[in-house]
Amino acid sequence: MIDFQKEVIEESFSKPVLVDFWAEWCGPCKILGPILDRLAEKYKEQWKLFKLNTDEQQDIAVEYGIRGIPNVKLFSKGKVINEFTGALPEEAVEDWLRKSVPSKFADMIEKAKLLLGEDKVDDAKVILEDVLKGDINNSDVKVLLAKILLFDSPHDAKRLIENADLNPDNLELADSIETITVLFEKLKNISVLKESHVKNLYIEAITKLHQKDFDSALVKFIEVIREDKSYDNEGARKACIAIFKYLGEGNEITVKQRRDFGRALYI
């Protein structure tokens, strides 16, 4: 008799548990099963595989809404954090796992995020650099480090983004960082900017952004939008969106400037 609570739910607080819901009569299950076995051995330090026969454990299958098999659910800290149904090719399963399995450094990453929220940037940077040494492919860490490096070392920030395998959770922030690095490159070579009555104002906006004066930068970018929305391939509009994403939608500066930004777009 299996103890799902102990072997899956409780165990997932120590290490992610991948549950394979299968049955003897299921053809696709026989294809997926060996793939999961091989990957479980390959990544045994990162996650644990648990197989559940849905015919023998119908109550658990019903509890977790199993309507088609094979169904694979990834448990972490007692909860299902991702899943898929059907027999995927091994490469696709491995890619799914790479994007879905939480880093063993997840607690350290969360601590770094809290420190960033408290503006303790140097402390957060130390933690993130330590994590990256042990998890060199972690895109969340790369994006967070890029956010920290953006103003002092934009080239390094851009390199981190370019080498990151981004996911939906960090894509917007990564895009905003990349947009801002491009603006900083133009600040170094203003001759690439076309002559216009808004050129100086646009340069002033980028300068304020480089100085981390986000409020003033947004005011000036919004003025550029009002004067010449299309300037630099709608660079001011893109800059505003990048700043909003960089700061976060809940940031007071974002909230303050969002309305003027919206109005400027539709003048």
Beta strands, then each sheet from edge to edge (+ up, - down):
strand 1: 17-22
strand 2: 48-53
strand 3: 71-76
strand 4: 79-85
sheet 1: 2+ 1+ 3- 4+
end
